[in-house]
């Protein structure tokens, strides 16, 4: 009776099919990790030549305000 409620295969899955699925999942994970590393490397390389925008003249701060932790 439980077989009718559960969608079970009539025969156990052969070892070759299970091994193929496991190897496929491992290959997909390795390819995704490699793609992530390549993407992060290319992004770091492209941002290397970008310069920070800095003001020419920084406003002089009051020494009391410069040491205050709540000041930006």
C-alpha positions in Angstrom: 0.0 0.0 0.0 2.8 2.6 0.7 4.2 2.1 -2.8 1.0 3.6 -4.3 1.3 6.8 -2.2 5.1 7.3 -2.9 6.6 7.7 -6.3 9.2 5.0 -6.0 11.2 3.5 -8.9 10.2 -0.1 -9.6 13.9 -1.1 -9.4 16.8 0.4 -7.4 18.8 3.0 -9.2 21.9 1.5 -10.7 25.3 2.5 -9.5 26.3 4.0 -12.8 23.4 6.5 -12.9 24.0 7.6 -9.3 27.7 8.0 -10.0 26.9 10.0 -13.2 24.6 12.4 -11.2 27.2 12.8 -8.4 30.0 13.6 -10.9 27.7 16.0 -12.8 26.9 17.9 -9.6 30.6 18.1 -8.7 31.5 19.4 -12.2 28.8 22.1 -12.0 30.1 23.2 -8.6 33.7 23.4 -9.8 32.6 25.3 -12.9 30.6 27.8 -10.9 33.5 28.3 -8.4 35.9 28.9 -11.3 33.5 31.4 -12.9 33.2 33.2 -9.6 37.0 33.4 -9.3 37.3 34.6 -12.9 34.6 37.3 -12.4 36.1 38.6 -9.2 39.6 38.7 -10.7 38.4 40.6 -13.8 36.5 43.0 -11.6 39.5 43.7 -9.4 41.7 44.1 -12.5 39.3 46.6 -14.1 38.9 48.6 -10.9 42.7 48.8 -10.5 43.1 51.8 -12.8 40.2 53.8 -11.5 41.3 56.8 -9.5 39.6 58.0 -6.3 38.0 61.4 -6.5 39.5 63.6 -3.9 38.9 67.3 -3.3 41.7 69.6 -4.2 41.5 71.5 -0.9 40.3 69.7 2.2 38.5 71.9 4.7 40.5 72.6 7.8 38.8 71.0 10.8 38.7 72.3 14.3 41.0 70.0 16.4 38.2 69.4 18.9 35.9 68.2 16.1 38.6 66.1 14.5 38.9 63.9 17.6 35.2 63.7 18.2 33.9 60.2 17.4 30.5 61.3 16.1 32.0 63.6 13.4 32.2 62.1 9.9 
